[in-house]
Amino acid sequence: MKTCPFNTEGVLAERAVLWAAIRLPFTRSFIAKLDDKVGNGAINTIKKWWWDLEWTDGRAVEPTKGTNARGLDMDGGRIANKQQVALYPADVLPPGDAIDVPVKLMRKEAVARGKMAETPAAARARVG
């Protein structure tokens, strides 16, 4: 997960950067790149999300198999270029009353819909 570079921990030095990002929009790209360079946004192993833990004998513990976690993609899109987007429009989602009932979603069809989806560039060209 990549966090917003302007969402900082509240250190006084970072407040100046936040001020610049809000009041000087042309600095945002530089600030975002600088944020990655200094390592902000990297995984902080001390701050565990609740789903990164598992329950054993009534206690929250680190999973023995580990978690599915990865660091920042500093190469700018290396992972994103391989990513497949699955598109589930409302007409293929389970009904709202399907509580405690497993509903099989067709991932291959959703990935095919994702590939056929309109790109942002095509949408901009269509809108004008």
N, C-alpha and C positions, 0 to 999 in steps of 0.2 A: 504494500500500500504506500503510495506516495502522498505525503502531507503537504499542505500549502506552505510555501516558504515564509509566508507572512504570519503564520500561526506559530508564534514563538513562546518560549517558556516564561517570559516576563523579565529577563535580565535587562538592566538599564541600557546596556549597549545595544541590545536588540530592539529596544523601543525606538531608537533613532532610525533604525532600518525600517521598522514598521511605519513610522511617520513619513519617511521618504517614499515608501511604496504607496501610501495612501495619497499624499499630496503632490508627488512628482511621478506621474504614471510612466514617463519615459524611462525611469530607472528600474522598472519591474523585471524586465528580461535579464538585466545585469544582476539584480539581486537574486533571482531564481538560480542563475548559473553559479553565483558565488556561494549560495546556500548549499548547493550540491558539492562544490569544491571543498568546503570546510567540513562536510560530513553530516550536516544537519539533515534530519529525515531518515537517517539510518536506523536500523532496528535497535531499540534499547532493550536489552535482555532483562533488565530489572523490572521494567513495566510490562507485565504479562497481560494479555487480553484474556478474558475468562474462557474463551474457546481454545486457547493454547494450553489449557490445563485439562486433566482428566480426574475423575473421582475414583479413588481407591480406598476402600474401608472407611468411607465417610469423610475423607480428606482430599483436598485439591492438591494434586502432585503433578510434576512434569511428566509428560507422556514418555514411556520407555522407548517408543519408536520414533520420537521426535515429532515435529510439526512441519507442515508444508510452508516454509518461509524462504524468502529470498531477499537479497539486499537491493539497493538502488540500481537501476539500469543506467550506468554512466555513459554508455555508448549511444544513448539517444534513440531508442526504438528497436534495438536488437531483439528484445523479447516481444515487443508489441507487433513487430512485423510477422512473427510466426503465430500470433494469437488468432484463434477462430472465434468469431462473434456469433453466438446463438441468439436468434431473434424469435421471441415468443409474443406475438400479438394477442390481444385480449380474446379473440375467438378460439384460440387453442389452449388457453389457460384453464385449469380446473375450475368448476363452479364454486361460488363462494360458500356453499353449504357442504362442501366435501371435507368435513372435519373428521379426523381419525380414519380417513379412507385413503389408501395409497393410490395416486394417480400417475400413470406412466406418461412421461413427456418424451416425445420423439426428438432426441437431440440431433440426429443426422438431418432431419427435415428442417429443424431450427437453424442449423449451420448453413444449409442451402439457402434458406430465406435471408440469413444474414449476408451471404455473398451477393444476393440479388438486390439488397437494400440500396436505396439511393445514397450516394456519397455526399459529404458536405459540399464539395466543389460543385457537383451537379445541382444540388439544392440552391446554392448561391446563384448559379447561372440561370436556373429556372425562375427564381424570384426576381433577379435582376439587380 
